[in-house]
């Protein structure tokens, strides 16, 4: 299975905020959408950064609630790793594990095509394993 198949099943919605928007707005959008991360984009198509629940909580722990009035650009992660629609689930697992990240924007030549979370990857990997298990059970039941 690859990223395109996951996006086809889950949808391609990508919520964005602008770098100058206040962190409180990003937090509200995260809550409203039930997402764990937002793409930071000045134009709604390019990727300037990413801001996650984790980014906000870590800064809250250090600076307190004053960060809620700061611009998203001051809290976001600027070095954003992305994936393509052709990347495999196995590649995603390796990338997310190696770099300890939970969200990967899907970038194509046309721009943003979706967002993949670690939950999406786990869900589809479990689905694959269940299918494999079913095939093996059928094979065994048929009597080798």
Secondary structure as GFF3:
##gff-version 3
##sequence-region A 1 144
A	DSSP	alpha_helix	3	10	.	.	.	ID=ss1
A	DSSP	beta_strand	16	17	.	.	.	ID=ss2
A	DSSP	alpha_helix	23	33	.	.	.	ID=ss3
A	DSSP	beta_strand	37	40	.	.	.	ID=ss4
A	DSSP	beta_strand	49	52	.	.	.	ID=ss5
A	DSSP	alpha_helix	53	63	.	.	.	ID=ss6
A	DSSP	three_ten_helix	64	69	.	.	.	ID=ss7
A	DSSP	three_ten_helix	72	74	.	.	.	ID=ss8
A	DSSP	beta_strand	82	83	.	.	.	ID=ss9
A	DSSP	alpha_helix	89	99	.	.	.	ID=ss10
A	DSSP	beta_strand	103	108	.	.	.	ID=ss11
A	DSSP	beta_strand	111	117	.	.	.	ID=ss12
A	DSSP	alpha_helix	118	141	.	.	.	ID=ss13
###
